[in-house]
Amino acid sequence: MLEILLLLVLVVGFASQRGYDRRLRKLEAELDTVKQALAGRIAADAPGAQVAASEDAPIPASLDAEQEAGRRTDAGNAAGAVSAAAADNGEETAAAPPPTKPAVAETLESRLGARWAVWVGGLALALGGIFMVRYSIESGLLSPAVRLMLAAVFGVALMGAGEFVRRTARPGRLGAFRNAMIPGILTAAGAVTLFGVTYAAHDIYSFVGPASAFAMMAAVALATLGLSLLYGQALAGLGLLGSMITPLLVTASEPNIAVLFGYLAIAWIATAIASRHQRWQIVPAIANIGLGLWAIGYLLAGSVLDLLPVMLALLVLIGGTVFIWPGRAWRPASPLEVAPTPKQAASTARRWLFGKPGAWDLLLTRPPLAITITLSVGLLLVALLLASTVRPATVDPAFCFAAIVAALAALGASRPYAAVPACFAATAAIAGTCLLAVASLSPDLLVISGPQVARASSTGYTREIAIGLGLGGIFILCGFSFLHRRGRDDRQFAMLWAALMALVPIAIVAISFLNYGDLNRDWIHGFYGIAIGAIFLAGAEWLSRREAGSAAFGPSDLLVGGSFAAFAFALHALAGSAATTVLVALLGFAYVLGSRFRAWPSLPWMMVAAILLVMARIAIEPTIVGAGNLGRTPVFNALLAGYGIPALLSVVSAYMLRRSVNARVLQVIEALASIMCLLTLAILVRHAMNGGVLTSGAPSLGEQSIYTLLVIGASATLMALDLKSPGPVFRYGSMVLGVISMLSVLSAHLVALNPFLTGENTGRYPFFNLLLIGYLLPAIGYAALAVYARDKRPPLYVTLLAVCSVILGFAWATLSVRRYWQGENLAEWKGFLAGETYSYSVVWLLIGVALLALGSRFNARSLRITSAALVLIAVVKVFLIDMANLEGFLRALSFIGLGIVLIGIGLFYQRILTGRSSTPATQGRNDGIDHPT
């Protein structure tokens, strides 16, 4: 098992080097380009001087500082000497660039000989040491102490050999084969051997105790990290891996959590310092993962949790990221790190659709991405575990959760590359607050089991409320801190922080209110909402003054939205249901009034948010005050205030914003105002028609007729508003309402609520009855709307209105005939009388003739076509129904009347055609409906 473990460690250590081969080659090529440019400048300053390259290979980045400084000094002296000679001679000759040797392409032979041989050789050395120890154990040649001593000497010898090769090797060779450096391979093999010796001495032979074994393994790991400054990132990864698995290899009866996490923190700091010196990204990312996994494992496995060492180690992780590496030392090494390529930065969908990253992609993929993502994910998981734990602990887990989230938010606000930590901190704050509520109120719902302790007393949840509200305040402070320091220079990140500082506190206080607050009236949460709303408004004012003259949507507008959300929450926490509905509309209207004093683009949109919030409350509680508290008085009840005041405020807001430069918000408010007005009238009608009770049952024909008339009137109103103030909302809204009403007629009036099918009583009076309001009045309304829409709306729409009017009039006449013969109840089960059947033919023919006359009078082809359709229906009815059902005089009279009408219609058309043939063609009147051809 030991051999397999050590082999795995070695393979992972060597394999991690290959990923940097291309990057190191690129850096070496850039250094060579800089070197050539410098040599060309020296040649230009010193004409005639032949400047030759002093080395065959590019300058390696791993040379010692003294060697590199010495080379720079020599180059500077040479340049100065050449410049002085040129000044004394005064020669003016053309400067030629220095000759450079062409790069030789690497062949398979060179790879096998110079690279793979080194890798396989290092692996063979490590395996050879392991197999030698195994052979000596199996053969019993040497005692355990001697075997361990010889193995330790072998490991130290390998590390010494690596240092010897490094000091004696040519610098050019080291730079050319950086990913196959023999010194690093030998040192890695020696480190693996020393790890194996220490582990065997402790676990197999028990020569050393846990403390000594831990100290020796830690020393080897930290020494390997130190040597990685000379040999590269792969050796650092090996040392880091050793330092992270050292506590697993050492068994102790009573583990000391403080020592464990103290050691892990020291190993992480050493890794961060080495990474800062060498500008590494992968090794510190692995260190973040290791420390995070140790914290998660302890929180999952511990019975009584000692959280102080864990929290301090994680705070060291965050603080080291802020101050050590990347810290302030991070500077992009090339323009590619400032603006990632589409392949690196764009999301999958954006890359597929557009092939280029967006602004948010670039913000969330700022390097060093590996470090920020591993840190953020680890801390998010730890924070959620702390928030959800119900086990006994030395320190309050809720406090530890808040401290880690606050520190992560501070990291997100302190560095320009920390957008990912800022987003993860917000996620941890909101999700963790939910888990805190579950752990306090219903701990049995949590998956993680263990001995539970009470998280709150029976008298209240003061601690949970204080932690949640305090965490929201920390996010506000972090947001203002970032906006103050970098708000002007990094606008995209400033937008992100403005959104987070507005979203997180409101979400937390809402969660706290729903779980711990008094839902009737809660002063703590209510005043907290008022306070943060005022702070957001003050912040918006501060930002707008700092960015005077900017009318673009920016962080100040997000703060305005946050202030509205905070004030709206405060209203919900402090006011009752009915008052909140009205006050939210007044709050939105106050922001519209504010647009007269501040030119903030977001102010009118708050009225949109207010109306939508009012609609949401109406959807939850349509009666505004509750069904039991709603009065039965028509019109003058709570519905008038709950629906009417928001509708009135929305209409006034649309009027005030009629000259707004933002046409989109005006159109949205106009649409919402129209909906609110219709909703108010409809709910008042339903309340009045149902005896002062709002029921969920289907409406009657009379109630539905009122809705139809309201929609017809609203369509006409929007059409009139469009003529006065043209806009797409009024133009298309009027037609949409007209189409909706026509569909309602076809579905409700003619089918679902038809008294002939439902058997509903039509009333005692001959004319003023249900048929009047259900059919004739809507028919007149559609006719008037069609006349009003002529020359204002498309001909097809006007034609549909006219046809709908004719259909309703035809239905009214037909049902009135049935009422005359059958009485108040028109149910189909009564059958048909002979006189009734004959009367239908007479009435239908009269209607057809009347439509023909009107179509001729107004030159409306649609009316004439409708007339022809009705006459055709009458013809079919006479030949199919009257012939079969009528007898005697009525049947003869039916056919005689039909013949007279048809002959009259034919004579009428003959006169029209004769008149047209004798007069020149003229243009028909542009009536907006149709024209004869």
Beta strands, then each sheet from edge to edge (+ up, - down):
end
